[in-house]
């Protein structure tokens, strides 16, 4: 998928990093029974969005609905790679692993570097020399690993591990965390779901 928010052919081909060269790309692939292993599925996705994409002159005309970004939770000014492996090694045992690597440019010192789509694009600090991930560069590493065993139809026991590391160049807002969860899940369908 490809989005162009504004388009001036000369500015895009000049390579000068004009602030209003606003576009995004989403690409991916899925590999079923990957590497010849039955029930092993691999999925890869890459996303990149230039600074100031999805923002506009005000919060009324940007790409937001009910104060939530409509395109991507990060807003703009980022690159992201997602790897996902799903495997059913034996009947009723499900393993799901997702690794997300993202690099984003955050605002610093009240300067609008183009990631926060709620800010007006009229507050950009420079006309040229804008690059994706400009600003306070942040790296996000996130690993989600879930193992589920279906005890009976629609009843599963789940164990999951979530590791998240968020590191910024400035050190401000850097943090990491690890969570382990376990629980019993019941996929119930209400009786009156169908009319």
N, C-alpha and C positions, 0 to 999 in steps of 0.2 A: 504494500500500500504506500501511497505517496500523497502528501498534502502540500499545497502551496498556499500560503496565507496572503502574500503579496508578491507581485512578479514584475521585475524590470529586467529584461534580457541582458541589457548592457551591464547592469550592476552585478548580475550573477556571473557573467563570463569574465568580468574584469578581475575577479579574485581579490578585491580590496577589502572584503569583509564588511560591506555596507550593513548597517544595523537592520534594515528592513528586508534583507534577504531571508525571509521567514519560510521555512519548510520543515517537513518531518518525513521520516522513512520508517516503515515497519516491514521486516522481512523475516521469513522463517521457513522451517522444514520439519517434516515428521517422518520418522523411519520406523515402520512396523516390523516386528520380529527382527530387531536390529542385530547385526553381526551374526545372523543365522541362529539366534537364540529365541526359541519359541516363547511368546507372551512377554517379550521385552520390547518396550516401545521407547523411542528416544525422540525428544522434541527440542528444537533450538529456535530461539527468537531473538532478533536484534532490533532495537529501536534507537533512533536518534532524532532529536528535535532542536533546531537552532534557537538561539536566544530571541525573546520577544514574540515567538510564535504563540498563537492563541490569546495574546493580550491585545488590548485596544486602548482607545483614548480614555475609557472609563470602565468601571466594573459592571455597567449596564450592557455594554456592547462586546464584552470579551466572551470566550468560549467556556462559559460557566453556567450551571443550572443548579439552583438551590445551594449556592456557595460551594459547589463541588466541580472540579475540572471535568469537562465532558470528554476530553481526549485521553489524558494520562494523569495518574495521581501526582507525578513529579512536576507537572506543569510544562516547562520548556527548559532549554539550556542543559541538556543531558545526553548521555549515551548509555545504553543498557544492553546486556547480554544475559539471556535466561536459558539455562539448560535444565531439562526435565527428563527423568527416567522413571518409567512405570513398569513394574515387573510382577507377574504372578508365577512364582517358582513352583508352587504346588496348589492344589485346589484349596480355595478359601483363604489363602495367605496373599496379601497385597502389600507391595513395597512401593513407596512413592518418594522420590528424592528430587528436590528443586534447588538449584544453585543460581543465585542472582548476583551479577556483578554490575554495578552502576557507577558512573562518574558524572557528577553534576556540578554546575557552577552556582554558588549561593551568593546572595547579596551580602555585602559587608560595608560597614561604616555608612549605612543608609544609602548606598549607591545601588541603583537598579541595574543589575547585570543581565536581566532578561529571563530569569527562572520563575519568578513570582508573577503568574498571569493575572493576578488581581491588581497589580500596579499598572498605571498608565504607561504605554510605551513612549509617551512624550518626555519621560524623565530619563531616557537613555543618556549616558555620560559622554558618548563619542559617536560620531557618524560612521567612521571607518575603523578597521582593525578589530572588528568583533569576531570572536571564535566560539565554537561550541565548548562549553564547560568553563567559560571565562568567569572571573570573580573568585570567591573563596572556594577553591576546588575541593570537592568532597568525594570520597570513595566509600561506597556501600558494598559490603559482602554479606550475603544472607544465605544460609543453608537451612532448608526445611526437610527433615527426614521423618516419614510416617510409616509405621508398620501396623497393618490391620489384619485381624483374623476374624472371619465371619463364623460365629458360633452356631447360629441358626439363620435362616433366611431373614434378612433385614436387621439382624442383631450382630454387632461387631464389637470386639475389644480393640482399642487403638492405643498405641504408644507413639509419641512424637517428640522430636528434638528440634528446637529452633535456635540457631546461632545467628546473631546479628552484630556486625561491626561497622560503625560509622565514623570515619576519620576525616577531619578537615585539615587543610594546609595551615590554617591559623591556630588549630588546636581548640578553638572555640566550638562548642556543640559536639565535640567528639565523645563517643561513648560506645560501649559494647555490652551485650547481654546474652545469656544462655537460658533457655527455658526447657523443661522436660514436662510433658503432660501425659496423662494416662486416663482412660475413661471408657465407659460402656456407651455405645451409640446405638440408637434404635431409629431406623428409617420408617417412621409411621406415616401412613396415608389416611387422612381423615375420611370417615365414612361418607360424608356429604360433599366430598370434593367435586364430584361430577354431578351436574344438574340434570 
